[in-house]
């Protein structure tokens, strides 16, 4: 049983311009008091084929956490378009929201993101170079992919607390539906 349960994640200001900040309202409950902080991260996947294009947009520490319900707004800067191959800016990519405790990731929420021009004319006849200020981002917020990992919330200081074990996910969240699986949305209907 997890000591922390994410009860809701709401994507705010969606759809919006590619260069606008990301904003999430995150609600969670803590079932036992935790001495250390929770670490929340937001990662933008710049390329389905090459993880070196991934960008850590924000990392925040929250805690220590007592038993109870919590809610906060998590805001992150947009990805740096100069660190994304131009052919990967327009189209579908992935955004990963993760939470870790003492270096152990226990939940990952993956969202598909569709980036396209905000104008029909530009969509039909794309310019030779990307007009980043005309690109709109749309997070498919109603179909997140949630993966949970079992962790030790009270590790022995003598143990290696950073070891991560992967859990078996429910049938709808198996590896084939993992946004990092390398499949493109056209290869498998993932929603």
C-alpha angles and dihedrals in degrees: 000000000000120000090211125045124188104223100181143356118193120191108220128204095018129190098028143143116302090240095052120105120262115245128190130176105214123194122187142160128223116211097187131027113264122206097202133055128268112236116216119193135183116203126187114208106221096184134016090213102045126042092196087080092059113115126207100220099183142351121192133178119219122185167310088263127211126196110288148071122302138187132183142159114249112201127184136177117252119260118277104254091205088067093055123077108250092237089057098052097077115056137033124332138153136259118200124203111190137178126201137182120205090345095311117117109219103171137027123186114194124196129188112230124200116205117192141143117283091226128070092218091055091047092053095042108025114201118245090251125040114261095212094185088061096050117106124205121215118185112204089227098169094063110048121165109228122197122181127200125199112237139172108254092189105040120183107249088231092058126082097259094186095070112117124206121197119227131216106257127214116273093263090054102046122135093273088065094045108118088221092056091102094241116127119227090252091061095056131017100244100153 
